[in-house]
């Protein structure tokens, strides 16, 4: 993609779209490329028909290479929109300004009646983060009451981390959980495989 093409596309491509718009694009635009940046387990559980799997850590590390393989109509999807927005910013930083984020993520697309491929059910990463953070706070408060007040520091640290996460639209805990074995998939692509897959019509 040339810089002039990227600039032209940037003016006409919204930063976010809703599920109904994505469905319409899928029906009317052969150049549509849907990039799913979730973990392997999440992708295997449910993904949009025809989407490409490029986990956020891979895209973040190799943004320039992935941007070079993407076309003029790119939609980034995740579970809620947060990771997709992070991916959009990574791509924008290397010159790909024509990517849109699916508002509400894959669940919104499913609710809108979009076509998806379903596999083995798993907890979404955002749900795992809430469970982990809540468990840490609950356990540290109990330990602070019955064992030592020092354990209350853990609850404070978790709270500060969640506040920072909201302020920066990032999630360190989510990044750590995404590489855990239960979030991996036997079909998890390497950077090379993901790049090669982008050249194959899904």
N, C-alpha and C positions, 0 to 999 in steps of 0.2 A: 504494500500500500504506500503511495507517495504521500508527502507531507500535505500537498494541496488537496488530495482526496480525503485525508484524515480531517483536515480543517473544515472542508465542506460537509462531511458527515457529522462532525461535532455540532454544527449549527442546527442540523435537522434531527438529531438523535436525542431523546430525553434521557436524563440520568436515571430515571426510574419509570417503570411501566406496571400496570396492573395485569392480573391474570387474563382478563378478557382481551386485552390488547395483544398479549403474547399468543393467545389462541388464534386471533385474527392474523397476526404476522405469520404464524405457522401455516395457515391456509393459503396465504397470498404471496409469500416471499420465499423463493427458493434459496436465496442467499442467507437465510436465517441460520445462526449458529448459537445454540444454547449450551453454555458452559456451566456445569455443576461443580461447585468448589467444596462440597461437603466431604466428610470422611468416607472411606470405602464401605464401611458397614451401613452408613446412612444411604449411600448411593444404591447398594445392593437391596436395601429394604424397599425403597420406592424412588424411582427417578422418572423424569419426563421422557417420553418416547422420543428417541432421536438425539438426546442430549449427550454431550461429551463430558467425561469425568476428568477433571483437572483439580485435585485437592489443593486447597488454599496454600499449604506450605510449599508445594511444588511451584505453583504460579508465582508466589511471592519471591522465591529464590531465582526463578528463571523467567521473570516477567517480560523481558525484552524478546526472548526467543519465542515465547507463546504469542506475544503481540504480533510478531512478524507472520505468524501462521493464521491469524484471525482475519475475517473478512470485514465487510462494511456494515453488517447488521448483527451485532453481538449482544446476547442477553446473558447476564450472570445470575445464577440462582444458588440458593442455599436453603436452610430450614426456615429462616425468618427474614433474611435480607441483610443482616449485619455482616456476615462473612463475605457475602457477594459485594457489599459496598467497599469492604477492605480490598477485595480483588480489583474492583473498578479503579480505586485510587492507585494501586500498584501499576495497573496498565496505563492509566492516565499519565503517570510520572515518566513513562518511557515512550510517550507519544501516541498511544491509542486512546483517542478521546471520544470514540463512537460506541462505547459499551453502555448498556442500560442494565439496571438492577431490577429483578422481579420483586415487587412489593409483596410482602407476606410469604415469600418463598414457595417451596414445593407444596406445602399444605394448602395455600391459597389457590394454586393451580388445580389441585385435586378437587377442592370445594367448588371450583368453577366448571367442573366437568371435563377438564383437560385429560388427554390420553397419557397414561403412565404405565410403567413396567413395575410390577410388584414382586418382591421376593420375601426373604425371612425378615420378620419384624424386629426392630431394635430401637433403643431409646435414642432420640435425637441428642446431639451434643449439647444444645442449650438446656435440655432437661437434665442431663447429667451434671452440668455446671450448677444448676439450682439445687439438685440433690446433694452434691458434694459440699457446696457452700453452706447450705442449711444444716447438714449433718455436723460440719465442723463447728458452726456457731452453737448449735444445741449441745453438743458434747462438751465444748469448752465452758459453756455457762454452767452445766451440771457439775463439771470438775471444779469450777471456780467456787461454787456454793459448798460442795461437800469435801473437797480436797484442799485446794489452795487458791486464793484470789489471783495468783499469778496466771492461772489458766485463762482468766478473762482477757488477757492480752491477745490470745489467739482470736477471740471473737472480734476484738477491735481491729486486728490486722485484716481479717476476712472482710469486715465492713469497709475498711479503707480501700481494700483491693477492688471491691465491687463498685465503690464510688468512683475510683480512678477509671475503672473499665467503662462505666457509663459516660464519664466526662470525655474520654478519648475514643469512644466507640471501638474498643479493642477488648480482648479477653485473654489474659495470660493463662488462666486456669483452663479455658477452652482449648488453647493451643497445646497445653500439656496433656489434657485428656485425649486429644485427637490422635496422639501417637501411642496410646495404650493398646495392648493386644486385642481387646474386645472391640475396638473401633477400627481395626485393620480388616482387610479383606484379602482373600486368596487372589482376587483379581485386581488388587491395588496396583495402579500403573507406576512405573518409574517415570522420571522426567522424559527420557527418550521415548518410551512407549506412548506417553500422553501426547507428545509432539507428533509422533507418527500417526496416531489416531486422528488428529485434527485434519489430516489430509484425506481421510476416508469418509465417504458419505454414509451417515448413520441411517 
